[in-house]
Amino acid sequence: MYKSIIRPLLFRFDPEKIHHFTFDSIRFMNKIPGMAGFLKAKYTVSDPRLEREVFGLNFKNPVGLAAGLDKDATLYKELSNCGFGFIEIGTLTPKPQPGNPKTRLFRLREDSALINRMGFNNGGVVDAVERLKNNPKGKGHVLIGGNIGKNKVTPNEDAVKDYEVCFDALYDYVDYFVVNVSSPNTPNLRELQDKEPLTKLLQTLQAKNTAKPKQKPILLKIAPDLTDEQLLDIIDIVTTTKIAGVIATNTTISREGLQSENKKEMGGLSGKPLNKRSTEVIRFLSEKSNRAFPIIGVGGIHTPEDAIEKLEAGASLIQLYTGFVYEGPELVKAINKKILQVYK
């Protein structure tokens, strides 16, 4: 129904406007008595064999929602009813910011892809925290990852302070952190992936983390455009700073092999064209590190088979974004069913 009726209708309109419309619709549906339970029963696959313990956290299944869809933590409970094992919010910055000028989100239908140059548009970390307070521990708790970044106006030499602000604000309300230095849509942000500034940033956050009564896993989200030499640096940095793991990968600036007319739009590309490269990065990190740390695989997962490839390449968990947009919530269910078939 989603791909035959709902998606063709939604895809007739501006992607960003449809994003907000869809969020409003999901919120409304979940307020209808009994609907939240119905959706959860329809899309959730409950089986102990799907459960995973990764970097000290218990995941009810290994399929999560990637950052970028629920930037401001406005719909994490409702989205969890689509069968996800965890939800990643953000990217959040210390201060609210509008992001880049519109139009900034583009569908590449022939390529089953998206290009975005959103620019960390969000209402600020303090605003998100107020909504995360409605996610208490215990029954009904949604496992949340907090994806953090820096404000556009903050120079790179002061970037560490922005990440510290977000870390402190979110610490009591998220289950793990993701340090985002790999978005192509904030000027000069990717320079923070260089070995020296990245090591300093992660060491600073780890120092704050170890000073807490209970440490929270810190992960690093990396770009798919890194060279093998840079990926080896990433392995060294993760080992040196002792962070919990890596998310591979963010969007790409590559436009290789695209067919859509709007393929030259500036921004980060996600979707099917990213699938092969993100899997290559996962496999490289896993093999070269001798599986020294967990990897969350994301990028171009549009079928259950795509998900299995990521897991076979070395991912412990996976995340969806563009595949969820194109394929709908049935994809989450299908992946979890496929995992049960493959890993009996």
N, C-alpha and C positions, 0 to 999 in steps of 0.2 A: 504493500500500500504506500509506503513512504516513497520508494523509488518510482512507482508508476503514477502516483497522483500528487502527493504532497510536495516532493522535490521539484517536479516540473513547474508547479504553481509558484513556489517560493523563488525559484531561479529566474522568474520573470522580472524580479525587482532588484533594486540596489542591494548589494550584499550586506553592507553595514546596517541599513535600515531593517532588512530582514532579520539580522542578528537580534536587534532589539525587539522586533515583533515576536520572534520565536521565543525569546526569554519571557516576554509578557504572557505569551500563550501557555508556556510550560508552567509558569507560576500560577496562572488562573486554573489550569487543569488540576494541579495538585491541591488546590483549595476545595475542589468539589468533593463532598463526602465520599469516601471509599476509593477515590481515583488514585491516590498515592499508593495504596496497597495493591490496587489492580495493576498499575504500571510496574511496580516492584516485582509482583508475581509473574508478569508477562516477560520481563527482560532479564531477571536475575536467575542465574544458575547457581544453586546452592549445593555444594558437594565438598566434603572435607578434603578431597584430593586436589582441589583447586587452591587450597590455602597455602600461603607462602610466608616464611619468616625470613625477612631480608633486612639487613642493617639494624637488627634488634626490634623490628616492628612486625606485627602479625597482619598480613593482608588476606582478606577473605577470598580474593581471587587476584590473578596477576595483571588484570586489564584496568588501566587507569585512564583518566582524562588529563591530557596535557595542559600546561598553562597556556593562557591566551584566550580561552573561551570564556571562563568566569574570572575575569581580571579582578573584580572588586568583591569577590566572595558574596555575591548576591543570590546565587542559585545553587550552591553546592549540595544542599540537602535534596532538592528536587532532581538534580542531575544524577545523584547517586542512585535514584530509583530506576535509572536506565541500565542498571546492572554493573556499574563500575565498582572495582575493588578499592579505589582511592581517587581523590580529586585534587588536582594541583591548581591553586589559585595564583593570580598575578599575571604578569609581573607588576609588583607593587614598588612604589618609590616613596621616599619620605614625605614629599609634598605633592599635593594634587597637581596634575598637569593634563592639558587637553590633548596632547599628542600632536602628530603632524597634520597639516591642512588636509581637508577632504577634497577629492575622493582619494581613498587610501587603502581600499580593499577591492580585489579584483578576482573574478572567477575565470579560470582557464578551462572551459568545459571540455574541449577536445583532449586535454591532457589530464583531466581529473585532478586539477591542482588549484591552488590559490596563490596569489601574490599579495602580501600586505606590507604596508609601510606605516603601521599604526603609530609607532613611536612611544610605547609605554604610556598610552592614555589610561589614566586611572584616577580615582578619587583620593589617593593617598593612603598610607598604611594605617593611620589612626582611624579613618573612616571604616576600613575593612575590619579592623579589630572589633568594632562594636557589633558587627554581624557574626563574627566568629565566636563571640561570647555565647551565642545560642547553640553551640555545638559541644555540650558538656561531655565529659568522659562517661563511659558506661554504655548501657543499651541505647542504640540509635545513634551512637557517635559515628560521624563520617571521618575517615582517615584523610587528613589534609596535609598537602605539601604547600609550603609558602615560597613562591618564586620571587626573588628580590633583585632590584636593580638600582641604578642611580638616576637622579633627575637630569634632564637634558642640559640644564644650565650649570650643573656642577662640573667643574673641570676635572680631568682624570687624576690630577695630583691630589684632589680632595675626595675622590670617589669612595675610598675606604670608609669615610665618615658616614656616607649615605647608607652603605650596606650595614654598618653598625647600628644605625638608627632603626632600620627595618628589622634587623635581628632582635634587638631589645624589645621592640613593640610587639613582635609576633611570637616571641619565645613561648609564652604560656598558652598559645592558641593554635599552634600548628604541630604536626607530628614530625615533620622533617623540613629542612630548608634546601632551597636550590639557588645557587649563586649564578645569576645570568649575566655573563659578560660576552655573549655570543650573538645577540640580536644585531642585524645589520641596519636597524632603523633609528638608532641613536648615534649621532656623530661621534666618531672616535672610540666608541664603546669596545669594539673588538680589539683595540690596542691593549686592553687590560688582559687579554689572553696570553700576552707575551710572558715569558717565564718569570722575570723579576717582579713585575707588578702583581701578577696573579699569585705568586707565592706569598708575597707580602699581604695581600688581601685575605687569602685563605688562612694564613697563620694568625692574623689578627682576629678573625672570626672564631677560629678554633681556640684561641686563648680565652675569649669571652665564654665560649661553650664549656670548656673544661672548668671554668670558675663557677659554673652553675651546679646546683645540687644533683641534677640529672641532665646528662648531655642529650642533645637532639642531633640526629644524623644531618650532616651537611653534605650536599652533593653539588657537583659542578656541571653546568650545562654547556656543552661545547658545540662549535660550528662544524658542519660537515665539510667545510672548505679547507680545513687544516691539512698540511702536508704530513707525510709519515714522520719526518723529523719533529714536527710540532706535536704530533700525537705521542711520540716517545717522551717529549718534554712533559706532556700531560700526565703520563704514567709516573714519571719521576716526581712531579709536583704532588700528585695524589698520595704517593708513598711517603714523601717528605712531610707533608702537612697532616697526614693521617685523617683526611676527610673520609666520609663513609663510602663515596662512590661517584659515578659519573652518569649524566643523562646524555645519550647520543642518539639523535642530534637535534640542533635547532634548524631553522630554515637556511636555505642556501642562496647565494648570489649568482650561482651558475644558471645559465639559460640553455644548456646543451640539449638538443633534441626536441625542443618544444614545437608544437604545431599551432597553437592558438594565436589569434591576431594580436592580442594585447600582451604578448610574451615579453615585450621590451619595457613594460612598466617597471619602475624602480621599486625595490623592496625585497623582502625575503620570500622565496618560493617554497611552498610545502605541497604535499600530496604525492601522487604516484611517481612523478619524475625523481623524487628524492629517495625512493625505496632502496634502490641498489646501493647508492653511496652510503646511506646511513647504516645499512647492514655491513658494508665493508669496514666502516669505522668501528662498529661493535666487534666484529671479528678480530680486527687488528688489535684493539685494546685488550680484548680477552686473551688472545694468544700471546701477545708480547708481554703481558703482565703475568702470564700463567694464572689467570683468573684470580688475581690478587685482591680485587674489589668488585662489588656488584655494579652492574650496568643496567640502567633503564633504557630500553630501546624505543625510539620514536622516530617516525619519518616514513610516510608512504604506505602505511598499513591500511589496505582497503579490502583485504580478504583474510579469512582464517589462515590460509596458507602463508600469507605475508607475515602474520604474527608468529607462526611456527618457525619460519626462517630466522626471525630475529632471536627467538629463544635458542634455536640450534646454533646460532652464531655466537652466543654467549650472554645474551640478556637474561637477567633474572626476572624482570618485570617489563611490561610494555605499556605504551600510552598511545591514545588516539587523539587526533584533532581533525585534520582535513578529511580523513576517512570517515569519521563520525558525521561530518557535514554532508558528504556525498552518499554514504551508504545508510545512515540512520542508526537508531539504537539496536536494530536487529544484528548489527555487526558485533556488538559487544557479546551478545548471547551466542552468536555463531562461533566466535573465537573461543569462548570458554568451553563450549561443547566439543570443539575440535581438539582442544588441549586434553580433555578427558579421553578422547579417542586415541590420541597419539601417545600420551603418557599414562597407559593403563596401570 
